Amino acid sequence: MTKLQIHERYHPNQPLVAPKKQPPKAFAEQLKQTLHKPVSFSHHAEQRLAQQGISLSNVQLKKLNEGIETAREKGSQDSLLLMKDLAFVVSVKNNKVITAMKQERMENHIVTKIDSALIL
């Protein structure tokens, strides 16, 4: 009987050369794409805007989105965003305006349950 010496193992189901890995998308990039959905408005916020005759321009919506992104980068969860004569309470993690009002109506009002405020 002959003794065989095997120095290398061959596995037919595995390729001989490792396939080149494609560089994965950076986690931060994937997260940004997921979170870069435009701001939405709660039913309450939509009612407030309609009652007060407020309509937002594309420029204002862009500023609002940028403000939410800035708040997110700073770790905010619920933020008060002030824009000229408008005020918005925003859920940063949900990209959603919870309520909106003109700043003139904020006199003697207290804004609670926020962890940050941004002036846009």
Beta strands, then each sheet from edge to edge (+ up, - down):
strand 1: 40-41
strand 2: 78-83
strand 3: 86-91
strand 4: 96-102
strand 5: 116-119
sheet 1: 1+ 4+ 3- 2+ 5+
end
